[in-house]
């Protein structure tokens, strides 16, 4: 029997064997991992890596699919927006998902909340199709924007990933808050990340991996940022 040449998009075809599909999916996952790692399309939350919307979009493009927003509508309880997004391959609908975004977090403008609703719905729809490939690539199957996390509150747009070299797992390992933040600032500068309130807080959560100590220590970090950082979370700290 002649060898069958499979394209990435053939993973979705019923005309090929499961074994062929897994082989192609493994190759896709390897390439996806390289792109995500190189371009910073994943964020670390308490020791686990979650792919951002851009990473899910990249995977969808690799597989010959695209996201189509069906609607975005205003909601009152809670106040925000709800979006419905479908994942398409040609004229075929592969998955449809809805998600909401509410006012809160670092950004509170209607445009930001409107956009986040679409982003979450898109990630959720892609997850319904391709979470298994993301898992093969070595990442958590939940889109980053769906995670409940103080830094990724509603209407928050994820930026470039920040350093996550050290993980503190016990309270005894934690340094003084000011020393801890000064080390983060140095790392941000070395990696050409902006030194602002948002990135400091994100990096602190990446480094403190134990749930038992995270909330208390994070509260101290946030208090320090409120006292020492500009009010705008995006404003660069000189």
C-alpha positions in Angstrom: 0.0 0.0 0.0 1.4 3.4 -1.0 2.3 5.9 1.8 -0.4 8.5 2.4 0.7 12.1 2.7 -1.2 13.8 5.4 -1.6 17.5 5.8 -2.1 19.1 9.2 -5.7 19.7 8.5 -6.3 16.0 7.7 -6.3 15.4 11.5 -10.0 16.3 11.2 -10.8 14.0 8.3 -12.7 10.8 8.8 -10.9 9.2 5.9 -7.6 8.5 7.7 -6.8 6.1 10.5 -6.5 7.0 14.1 -2.8 6.1 14.0 -2.1 8.4 11.1 -3.9 11.2 12.8 -2.0 10.7 16.1 1.3 10.8 14.1 0.4 14.0 12.4 -0.9 15.5 15.7 2.3 14.7 17.4 4.3 16.6 14.7 1.9 19.5 15.0 2.3 19.5 18.8 6.1 19.6 18.5 5.9 22.6 16.2 3.3 24.3 18.3 5.5 23.9 21.4 8.4 25.5 19.6 6.3 28.5 18.5 4.7 29.0 21.9 8.1 28.8 23.7 9.8 31.1 21.2 7.1 33.8 21.0 6.0 33.7 24.6 2.4 32.5 23.9 1.9 30.8 27.2 1.8 32.1 30.8 2.8 30.3 34.0 0.2 30.2 36.7 1.3 28.4 39.9 3.7 26.1 38.1 1.5 25.2 35.1 1.7 26.7 31.6 -1.5 27.9 29.9 -1.6 28.9 26.2 -2.9 32.4 25.4 -5.4 33.3 22.7 -2.7 33.9 20.2 -1.3 30.4 20.8 -4.7 28.8 20.2 -5.1 30.9 17.1 -1.8 29.7 15.8 -2.8 26.1 16.3 -6.1 26.7 14.5 -4.3 28.2 11.6 -1.9 25.2 11.4 -4.9 22.9 11.2 -6.7 24.9 8.5 -9.4 26.4 10.7 -10.4 29.9 11.8 -12.6 31.6 14.4 -15.8 33.3 13.4 -17.6 35.6 15.9 -21.3 35.0 15.6 -22.3 37.8 18.0 -21.3 40.0 21.0 -24.1 41.3 23.1 -24.3 43.4 26.2 -25.4 41.8 29.5 -26.6 43.5 32.7 -26.2 40.9 35.4 -23.3 40.8 35.7 -22.6 43.9 33.7 -20.4 43.2 30.7 -20.6 41.4 27.4 -21.4 37.8 26.1 -19.9 36.5 22.9 -20.4 33.4 20.8 -17.6 32.2 18.5 -17.5 29.2 16.1 -14.5 27.4 14.8 -14.8 26.8 11.1 -13.1 24.6 8.5 -14.3 25.9 5.2 -18.1 26.0 5.5 -18.2 23.4 8.3 -18.7 24.4 11.9 -16.5 22.3 14.2 -17.4 23.8 17.5 -19.3 26.8 19.0 -18.8 28.3 22.5 -20.1 31.2 24.5 -18.2 33.2 27.1 -18.7 36.4 29.1 -16.4 39.2 30.3 -17.4 41.7 33.0 -16.2 45.0 34.1 -13.3 44.8 36.6 -9.6 44.1 36.7 -7.0 46.4 35.3 -9.1 47.6 32.3 -12.6 48.8 32.6 -13.4 50.3 29.2 -16.3 48.9 27.1 -13.8 48.1 24.3 -11.6 46.0 26.5 -14.5 44.0 28.0 -16.1 43.6 24.6 -12.8 42.2 23.2 -12.2 39.9 26.2 -15.6 38.3 25.7 -14.7 37.4 22.2 -11.2 36.2 23.2 -12.6 33.9 25.9 -15.3 32.5 23.6 -12.7 31.8 20.9 -10.3 30.1 23.3 -13.1 28.0 24.7 -14.3 26.9 21.2 -10.7 26.0 20.1 -10.3 24.0 23.3 -13.4 22.0 22.5 -11.6 20.9 19.2 -8.0 20.8 20.0 -7.3 20.6 23.7 -5.8 17.2 23.2 -3.2 18.6 20.8 -2.3 21.4 23.3 -1.8 18.7 25.9 0.4 16.7 23.6 2.5 19.9 23.2 3.1 20.0 26.9 0.6 22.7 28.0 -2.5 22.8 30.1 -5.7 22.3 28.0 -7.5 25.3 29.5 -6.9 28.7 27.7 -5.1 31.2 29.8 -7.9 33.7 29.6 -10.3 31.3 31.2 -8.2 30.9 34.4 -9.3 32.5 37.6 -6.2 34.5 38.6 -5.8 37.9 40.3 -3.6 39.1 37.4 -5.9 37.8 34.7 -9.0 39.5 35.9 -11.8 40.4 33.5 -10.9 42.7 30.6 -7.2 42.0 31.0 -5.1 41.6 27.9 -2.2 39.2 28.4 1.2 40.6 27.4 4.6 39.0 26.9 5.4 36.3 29.4 7.6 37.2 32.3 10.5 35.2 34.0 9.5 32.1 36.0 12.8 30.6 36.9 12.3 30.2 40.6 9.4 28.6 42.5 9.0 29.2 46.2 7.0 26.3 47.7 7.1 26.9 51.4 6.7 30.1 53.6 10.2 29.5 55.0 11.7 30.0 51.5 10.1 33.4 50.9 12.4 36.4 51.0 11.6 39.8 52.2 8.9 41.3 49.9 11.0 44.3 48.9 14.0 42.1 48.1 11.8 39.7 46.2 10.3 42.5 44.1 13.7 44.1 43.5 14.9 40.7 42.1 11.8 40.6 39.8 12.6 44.1 38.5 16.1 43.1 37.6 14.9 40.0 35.8 12.2 42.0 33.9 14.9 44.5 32.8 17.3 41.7 31.7 14.6 40.0 29.6 13.5 43.3 28.1 10.1 43.2 29.7 8.5 46.5 30.9 8.8 47.1 34.6 5.3 48.0 35.6 2.8 47.0 38.3 1.1 44.4 36.0 4.3 42.5 35.2 5.6 42.6 38.8 2.4 41.0 40.1 2.3 38.4 37.3 5.9 37.4 37.9 5.3 37.1 41.7 2.4 34.7 41.1 4.6 32.6 38.8 7.3 32.3 41.4 5.1 31.5 44.4 3.8 28.0 43.5 2.2 26.8 46.8 -1.5 27.5 47.2 -1.1 27.6 51.0 1.2 30.7 50.9 0.3 32.3 47.6 -2.7 34.5 48.7 -1.0 36.0 51.8 2.3 36.7 50.1 0.6 38.0 47.0 -1.4 40.4 49.2 1.9 41.8 50.4 3.2 42.2 46.9 0.1 44.0 45.8 0.3 46.3 48.8 3.9 47.1 47.9 2.9 47.9 44.3 0.1 50.2 45.5 2.5 52.1 47.6 5.4 52.3 45.2 4.1 51.9 41.6 2.2 54.4 39.4 -1.6 54.2 39.5 -1.7 53.0 35.9 -0.7 49.3 35.9 0.9 49.6 32.5 3.0 52.7 33.3 6.7 51.9 33.3 8.5 52.3 36.7 11.6 54.3 36.3 
